[in-house]
């Protein structure tokens, strides 16, 4: 049995059939993360945390109750939560598109 590449021994009619453009339905895992509403919610809350950390001062002696280490801790927790939510979103949904070949 000899192995030949497809198209070499095919009749001319079959090659013309294989070369014609065909729309093939395909899907991606999910849509891009920046196109989702949770991305914009994540950015808004992250900006809010940093702004609150920058402007919050409390007490008559000026003690900062929302310190930098808390701001970064909350930002890290928020980022981890966002990453987990994106992972769960990618696990079960697909975005359909048509590929021309």
Rosetta blueprint (number, residue, H / E / L):
1 X L
2 X L
3 X L
4 X L
5 X L
6 X L
7 X L
8 X L
9 X L
10 X L
11 X L
12 X H
13 X H
14 X H
15 X H
16 X H
17 X H
18 X H
19 X H
20 X L
21 X L
22 X L
23 X E
24 X E
25 X E
26 X E
27 X E
28 X E
29 X L
30 X L
31 X L
32 X L
33 X H
34 X H
35 X H
36 X L
37 X H
38 X H
39 X H
40 X H
41 X H
42 X H
43 X H
44 X H
45 X H
46 X H
47 X H
48 X H
49 X H
50 X H
51 X H
52 X H
53 X H
54 X H
55 X H
56 X L
57 X L
58 X E
59 X L
60 X L
61 X L
62 X L
63 X E
64 X L
65 X L
66 X L
67 X L
68 X H
69 X H
70 X H
71 X H
72 X H
73 X H
74 X H
75 X H
76 X H
77 X H
78 X H
79 X H
80 X H
81 X H
82 X H
83 X H
84 X H
85 X H
86 X H
87 X H
88 X H
89 X H
90 X H
91 X H
92 X H
93 X L
94 X L
95 X E
96 X E
97 X E
98 X E
99 X E
100 X E
101 X L
